[in-house]
Amino acid sequence: MAPCFSKLFSEAMDCLGYSEQMIGFRAYILKEIFDVASERFTRILQTEMIPAGSKSEGVVPFMGSDFDTMIVSQFLICVDHGRLENKMFIIVTDTNECPPGYTKLRPLVPGHCTGIPSMLNSGYLDYIPSATISEMFKNMDIPSVHDGYKQRYKTLSGPALSSILQFNALFGVKQTDASYDNVIAIRYYTSTILREWAERSRQFDWPPPDVIEDVSTTEGYIVPVGHKFSEEQSLEWRICFTTGERKLVSSFNSTQLKLYVVLKMVVKDILKPVVDCVSSYMVKNIVFWVMEHNPTFVFTPSNLTKCVIHALWFLLHCLHNNNLPNYMIPNRNLLLGRIQGKQKAELRDLTRELLNEGETIVLKCEKLKNAMYVAESSRTLASMVQSWRDEIEQLYLLFSLKLIQNCTSNMVWRRSFLADAVFEYFRDESYLPIICRLLYLLSFNMSTGGNFFQNVMDVLHNLLS
């Protein structure tokens, strides 16, 4: 396939909100939103809220996926070797006889549980059971904080509690759903795993030395889920490095970011309808390995589609070897327990079919196909569409940030929470230009009446998802 096809494809992705600048802006605003929310609610919940998942990396539009949140305790920390600290409950890892990437946890001082839930006084040989914590989290009721609130769905998947909240608190907007994946986590400070990651041999120049140094000094997290095939699954906790992985993604250049986005689209639009076993986290690890195994100069707009093909070859290689190594902890196999025999065969066959089609497989994604048509028809029109779409999302992100900035800790517990938040928002006249400009770009007039707010939200959802 000619390089011009790949360059056109790269330009088309800009029209869909996947330029390097737009991805960076989304990631920045979401971090600001979580920082404000965490500061507002930390005093009440004694936890810190940390964004996770693809949305926190900016590689999906603001309305394009669930909100993934890590709820991190303020009074618990986990270490490999520790000593007693004032006002902190120290937990020590024990990786003996645990699968790679997993550990058991025990209190540094048995019985030293002041301010700690009694369930942490484990009856399992002094280990803290992950299964008990997960079950407690699942059964915990989230209070209704405003009129129209309803929790329609709640289930535990791995360490994440997935829930769908239905809001009916704004006039003219009915049955507005928001999906959340929340994970309880404990901060983990380790030197061994990250030192091994930083010092391992690399043939090419990614990650660059400054990024390796930065990532190697970040904290990890321990989340309550054991390995599916382990006899001590109920006692095991998974080790992850969410912050470090986000730093790695933030070091991507424009083409590397687009590779990540396209591979996620291929999985969602092409693979998932046939065989649903490739997770977003697996996609991210595939991209990490592809980037480490190739020189940086390969990742250019004229090579974007070839990079997609290379990533699919890597997936096929992993399937043949029954091993997709975790990028941060290579001994942990992401395929183990995730893909069963029949699924593996179906996924292998489908991946081969895609590879036989070559670089045109990207046209199987309807959004990408339509964007390429616009880009090929008129570069001027494509540029106008990109500017229009990006400004709308930027304004909506700023609106969302300013809305939560006007929330107070006490306001959250009122039944009139949403109405109060909107009232506080509109009291500040500096916010009015954001709303007016947004409605102008969407060609909406508030005097039209009817389901005005619902119509605005419908258009935004179609554009930003």
N, C-alpha and C positions, 0 to 999 in steps of 0.2 A: 504494500500500500504506500502510495506516494506520501512524502513528508507533509505536503500541503493539506492532505486529509486530516492528519494529526493536528496540525496547527489550527485548522478550521474548527476541529472538535474542541481544542483548548479554548478558543475564543468563544465558542458556543456555551461552554460551561460558565464563562464570565457572565453571560446573560441570565443565568439561573442563580446567581448569587454566590458563585464559588471562586471569585477572584481572591488572590492572596490578601488584599486589603479588606474585603468584606468578611472573610473568615476570621481574620485577626480582630476586626471590630466586634463581631459576635462574641468571640471568646472573651474579649476585654469587658464588654458590658455584662455578660453573664457572671463573670467573676465579681464585678462591682455589685450586682444584685445580691449574690450570695454573701458577700462581705457585709452589706448593710443588713440583710436578713439575719445573719449570724449574730451581728452586734446587737440587734434589737431583741432577739429572743434567747440569747445565751444566758442571761441572768435568770430567766424563768426556767429554762429546760436544762441548764448546766451542761450544755453540749455545744459543739461548733458544727455548723453546716458547711460541708465542702462539696462543690460541684464535681460530678464524675460523668463518665460516658462521653459519647460523641458530641452531645450538645455543648459540653464544657470546653471542647476543643474547637468549636466554631465550625465544624465540617458538616453540620446539618442546619437548615434554617430554623429560626426560633420556634416555629410551630411544627417542626418536622419530626419530632420524636418525644419520648417521655422525658420528664425531669428525673435525672439520676442524682441522688444525693447520698453522701456519706454523713452519718450522724456520729460524730466523734466525741467521746467522753472527755471532759476537762480534768477529771481527777484520776484517770487510769493511764498508765503508760506501760509498754511492754519492752523488755530488753533481753539480750542473751545472757548477760551477767549483770547483776545490779546490787545496789545497796539501798537501805531505807532512806526515804526522803520525807521531809515534813509536808503534811497535807497531801501527799501523793500515795496512791496505792500502786505498788510496783508488782508487775507480773513478769515471770521469767519463762522463756521458751524452753521446750524440751522436744527436740526433733528426733530423738532416738526412736527407731522403728516406725517413723512416720514417712509417708510417701514424699517425694521431692515437692517443695512448695507448700508443705503443710507442717503444722507443729501442734503440740499439746501445750497447755498453759497451766502454770501453778503459781499461787501467791508466793512472793518472796519470803514473807513471814506468815506461816499458817496461823489462822485465827485473827490476824491483824486486818479486820474488816470494818473499821469505823466508817460509817457513812456509805458502806457498800451493801448492795442487796444481799440478803441472807443466802440466796441461791449460789453466790460465789463461794460460800463455805461448802465446797464440793464433797460429795461422799464417794467420789471415784478416785481413790488413791491420791487425794489432794489435788486432783486436776479439776479445772473449771470446764464443765461440759458445754460445748457449743450448741448441742441440740436443745438444751434447756433454755439458753439465752434466745435462740431462734423462736422457740415455741412461745416464750414470754412476749417477744416482740410481735409475733403474729396475733396474739390474743389481746394485745394492748388496744384499748379504745381511744381513738383520736377525738377529742371533744368537738362538738359542733360550735363554731365560734360566730356564726352569723345566720340570719334567716336564709332559707333556701338551700342550706347545706345538706348533702346526703352522700354517704359513702356507699357506692353501688357495688363495689367489687373489691375483694382483698384476698390475696393468696401469697404463699411463700414459695419462691423459686430460687433455689440455691441459697445464698445469703440475703437476697433482696426480697423485701416485702412490696409486692406490686399492688397498687390500689388505683381505683378510678373514683374521683370525687366529682359530684355533679353540683354545680352552682346555679341558683336561680334567684340571684339577689339584685340583679340590675334590671331596671325597667326595660322591657323590649328585648331582652336576651334570655331565652329559655333553654334549659337543659344544656348548659355549657359544661362540657366535661374537661377535666384535666387529669392526665395520667402521671403517676409518680412511681419511681422505684427507689425505695429507701433502704440503706444498709447500715446496720450498727457496726462501728469500727473502733479499734483501739490503736493509738499511735504506737509504732514499732521502731525502735532505734537499734540498728544493727550495722556493724562494719563488715562482717564476713561476706555476706551475699553481694553487697554492692562493690566491695573491693574486688571480688572475683570477677564481677561483671566489668568493672572499669579496666582491669588489668589483662583481660583475655586478648588474645592475638586477633587483629583485624587486618585484612588485606588492603582495604581501601580507606577512604578518608571520611567515612561517616560512622558514628557521630564525630563531629570535630572535637578536638581536645578540650575546649572550654565548656562544651555541653557535657562531655563525659565527667569533667570535674564538678560541674553544677549538679548533675543527676546523682553522682556518687555521694553527695552530702545531704540529700533529701531524706526525710523520714519515710518509712513504709507504714503499712497498716495491716492489722490482723482482723479478719472478718469471720463470723461464726458459721462455718460450713466445713464439713470433713470430706475426704475423698470417698466417692461412691463405692469403691471396691475394697475399702479398708475395714478390717475387723473392729477398729476403734473409731469409726466414723463419727460417733456421737461425741467423742472427746476432742476431735481434731478441729483446728482452725486454719484457714487459708491465709497465706502470706501474699500481699500484693503491694505494688509500688505505683499507685495511682498518680501521685504528684510527679514522680520522675518520668512516667510515660507521657504525661501532659507536656512536660518540658521538652521531651523528644519531639513530639508532634509540633510544638511551637518553633522548632528549629528547621522544619521542612521548608523548602523553597516552593514556588508556585506550582510547578509541575508535580512535585512530590505530594503536595496537598491534594491536587486533582486526582492523582493516582489513588489515593486513599478514598476519596469521595466516589470515584467511578467504581472501584472494587466493591464498595458498600452497595452501590446501586445494582451492580451485576448480581450480587448475592440476593438482594431483596426482590428484584424484579424478574430475575431469570432462574436462579437456583432455588430460592425458597418455595415458590409455588409447586415445584416438583419434589424436592427433598429438603425439608427444613431442619438442618443440623449444623449450619455454619453460622456461628455467632459473630456479632460485631467485634468482640474482643479477639476472636480468631483472625478476623480480617486485619485488625490493627497489627497483630504480631506477624502476619504474613508480610505486610508492608515494611515493618521494621527489618525483617530478615532480607527482603529484596533490596532495601536501601543499603544495608551493610555489605551485601555481596556484590555491589556494583559501584563503579566510580561515580562521583557526583555529576560529572559532565554528561553522563548519559541522560539525566533527568531534565530534558528540555521540551518545549512545546512540540517540536517536530518529532519527538520520540514518545509522546504520551501514550499513544495506542500500543506501541511496542512494549512499553512498560506494563501495561495492563495484561498483555499476553504473557509476559515474563512472570507476572504474579500468579497467573493461572497455572503456568507450568510448575511453579513452586508448590502450589496447592496439590497438583497431581503427584508431584514427587513425594510430598508428605503422605498422601493417601497410599501410595505404593509401599512406603516404608512404615506405615502405621505409626507415624510420629510427626507431630507438629510441635516443636519445642517452644516453650515460653521464652520470650526474648530476654527477660530479666533473670529468669531461673531456668536455664536450658534443660535441666534434668526433668522438669515437669512437662509431661506430654499432654497437650491440650486436646488431643483426639481421644485419649483414654477415658472411657466412660461417657463421652459425648456423642460419638457416632457408632451405631451398631453395624453388624455385618452387612445386612441388606441395604441400609442407607449408604454405607461406604461404597458398595458396588454401584448403586444408582448415581451417587455423586461423582464417582470416577468416570462413569460412562458419559454423564452430562458434561463434565469438564472437558473430556476428549472431544465431544461434539462441538463445543464452543471453540476450542483451539483449532479444529479443522476449518471453521468459518473464518478464522483470521481476525484482523482488526475491525472488521465491520460488525462484530458482535455488539459493539457499543450502540448500534442503531436499534437493537432489540429493546432498549430502554426508551419508552415513548417520549419522556421529557427531553432526553438528549437528542433524539431524532428530530423533534419539533424545533429545538433550539438551533440545531445545525442547519435546518431548512431556512430559518430566519437569517442566520449568519451568512449563509451562502447567497441568499437573495439580495441582501443589501447590508454591507458593513456599517453604513450610516444608521440604518434602522436598528441594527443589532446594538450599536453603541447607545442609541436613544433608549431602547428597551432596558438595557443594563443600568443606565443612569436612573431611569424612572423607578425600576424595581428596587435597586439598592437604596435609594433615598427613602422609599416607603418603609423598608425594613429598618433602616437606621432610625427613622422617626419613631417607629413603633417600639424599638428597643429602648430609646431614650424615654418614651412615655412610660414604659414598664419600670424602668429604673427610677424615674422621678416619683412614680406612684408609690413604690415601696419605701422610698426615702421619706415620704410623708407619713408613713405608718409609725406608730409608737408601740412600745411593749404592751401598754395597757389597752390600746385600741384593739389589739388582736383578740382579746377575750370578750369584747362586746358583741352582742348579737347583730348590731348594725355595722359590723366591721367594714364591709365593702363600701357601703354608702358613706361612712365616715371618711374612708380613704379617698374616695372620689371627691368628696366635699373639700378635704384638705388640699387636694391636688389643684382644684380650680380656684382656691382662694389666692394662690400665687399667680399673679397676672403674667409672669414670665413664661409660664407653661402654655399659655393660650396660643402663641404662634406655632407650637408643635402640632397642636390639634388642628388648627386652621390649615396649615400646610399639608398635613396628612389627608384631610378631607378633600382639599383641592386636588391633590394628586390622584385620589381615588374617584374624583368627579362626583362627590356626594354633597347634597344640600340638606341641612338639618330641617329645613322647612317642609320637606317632602312628607314628613310624618310616617305613619305606618310602622313597620318593623325596622326602623332606621338603624338602631344599634345592632340588631341581628344581621341586617344586610351588610353592614360594615365588617362585622366579625367574619361573616361567610366569605367575603372577598379577600380579607386578610389571610384567612386560613387556606384558601385555594392558592394564594400567591406565595405564602411563606411556609408551605409544608411540602 
